[in-house]
Amino acid sequence: MAILAALTFELQGLVRRDPVLSRDDEALIRPLQRAHGLADYVAGVRGGQVLDLQPVRDASLWGDLALHRLTGVSTFHLTNLALLLVLLVLLQRLLAARWGPTWAVAAVVALYAFHPVVANTVSWIAARKHLLSAVFILAATVVATRKDKPLGPGRQLAAVALYTLSVLSQPITLLWPAWLALELWLQTRNLKSLAPLLVPLAGVALVVGGVNVWYYRTIFVSLAHGSKFVEAPEGTIAVSLLAIGRYLFNCILPVAVATTYDPGRWFNLVGLCLLPLLAFVSLKLGRTADVVSGWGMFLFPLIPVTARMTNIFVSDTYLLVPLAGLGMVGLAVWDAVGNSRGRAAVAGVAAALAAVAFIMQSHVVAASWSSEAALWDHAYHTEPTPNALAKQSFYLLGAGRLDESLQVAEQLLEWEPHHPEAAYVFAHAVAESRSLTPREKLARLDASPAHDAWTDYFGAVVAAKAGDYGAALARVAQAADGASRFGGQAAVVAAEAEFFCRKAGRSDCEALVAKYEQSAGAAWEPMKYAGRRRSLGLAETQNPIGSP
């Protein structure tokens, strides 16, 4: 009950308001709202409308939508919280089966429940896939590793089914059969008798892995117009090792938990250096089989996402199963050295203090998911990566904090001028600034190292507001060459380009619109052009950066 009360304190705001953010949430939910049956869903997957190939996750979200249609109550975060409670029950059963229902096991489960990286996962609707994957894989582990009964056909079938559900929720647990083979070999020293279990598991792993490789090389590429993975081999091994380091650091000392991370931070190197040290110490102190099992559980979900990294550096949502593995390592060491009453008292006080600190920080982390602006403000102040700088500049602009928005955009420009959103946020912040004259604005835009069609467009807006429609026309005509950069806003920009053209006294404005349409290509949306917006700027309708 104490755990439930603390989790309610952390998450009650999100459960009550149930905000759906543009950071993957909307992209996941929108096509499911249009799917009224299995045929619609399959068509959405084949058409590249459903994000990722994770049908169990999609079925779960579709269930939330169906419940909302029936009751009018939105339950995305409530379902995430319920899955966490199930996860905690399974973790307690897994640990108690090995170490008994001791206070140390209860402390590990409580620290897991209150951990900020867990709060970061439960607070994000799109992380439902990781909660489901972890629930099913811990359930499979509980079923397959019981020592009180033989591993008969019924338990084998259940383990295969639960593993299949896990990898169809999120394939981060694809290597679990290898971990299970090690775990059962440590128990029995006989893998031949385990073939009826391990062979079907290996078959599921090969099929799901192969289907995912096919999907991300075909449908996903056509959907996202690019790969989800970092394809360049140069330097990726070093970055992958730093990612492992940051994962470990965030598990042990979660002092800087946010939505994006920078490979260059010292936390990553400290965590990487801690890994061999902690592995060595734990092997020296704890029973070898338990320590190896725990470190194996920490690593097997992280190997796939670091061997072939996505375009994000680190995501805390990957840590649900690895964190359980670290709990196993801690209990293995405690089982060897924590027999004295004095040590138990010190450890109990330390666990209580850590739990309080975790609860307070998790409350802050959960609150950061209440809105897009809050999410990126927290990320910016926790670890200002280029992506966080871009989003923070955008949302500061929307909040009317124009000088701050420009300052953050300048930081981004100095750090990474080739960031895909640098030109947009800088040009937009310059155009909206109240402290610069039109001449100063145009000079800043022309001197920007991040110059693209957005720079030309916002330069046109500045010139038009100053009454110089000839200069505005020249700039929007130049922007037409890169109209694909405007995405779904290309037709809106074209409408404004036509407006500038007519204000400049030209009669060939339809040709300019045609040039925009040709340059925008697939991004052109005629219905938006038909609206013929006549405002000078996109501040009211521009989609959040990075949203579909």
C-alpha angles and dihedrals in degrees: 000000000000090000091049091049092051092047090050089053090051099044109023093104093054094043091051098046097028096199118202110211131200090238094101094304096094093040090054098043101041097069091043090055088059094047110094095172147356093285091056090048094050090048089051092052093047091046093052093244096118113074112236128345101274110126098172091056090047092050089052093051091045087055090056090051092049090050090050091053090052100042107017089234119125110221108174096116093036089057090048089053091049090052090052090054090052089048091053092051091051092047091052091050092048094050096039091052088062104032104019128244093303130154088250091060090048090050093051091050091049093048089049091051093051098039114127094228088056090049088050089056099044090047093059115075092203089058089070087104091063094047091051093044091051094046093052095043094049089047089051090049093051090050097045100042102048111131099192095074136033117264095253130176094272094056091042092054091046092050092051092048093049091047090051091051089050096053091043088056093049123336094223087107093057093119095054093107089061090051091046092051089054092046095050092043089054087054101042108013085219120099096167092075089052095059094102087062103034097046095058090044091053090049092053090048093052094047096046092042092050094047091050092050089051093047095049092047095049123016096026092050091053090047099047097028089232144044123287090217135070101252100181109095096202110110096348093117091057091046091048091053090049088050090055087049092053091048091055093044093051090050095051102032109018094183097132109037115162142139097266134030138199120232090218098063120114091233089073095054093045091053092048091052091047093055099074091036094054092042091053095046094046092049091050093049106032135057106280097229094052094045094047090048092051096048089045090055089049093052108035096074093043098051095073094048094047099038087057107021124203122222090275120079100217135354120194089208088078091064104075095096097032089054089055088052091054088051088056091051091050092050091047090056093043091051088059102041108020102078099109122090092230093055091047091054093049092046092049093053091046091050091050093050091047090050092053091048091048092050093052094047093044089054089057092045092050092048089055089067093060092096142355091255093050092047095054095038088057092046092049094051094041100045117348102212119172090260091051090048091053094049093043092052090050096050094043087055091052090050091054094248091132102164092049090048091054092047092053091046089053090052089054092047091052094046102041115000091175094058106129092240099039096092093048100048094042095047092044093049092048092049093051096044116123095195097062128073119232090255091051091048093053091046091052092048094048091050095048115122088211100066123162140129091299090059091053092046096051089044087057090050090052092048092047093050087053089053096250100126093165091062090042090054092050091053098046089047088056090046090057090074089066099035092134087074089068092064112187089357094064093100092048090053089047090055090054091045089056089049092053089046094054092044087054089057098249123146099197097071095125088066090058091052090049089053090053091050092050093046095045092054113171092005092067113111110188095195090064091051091049088062089066097205112205103190120116102241141020098241094117099047107024110121117238111272112273095015119127 
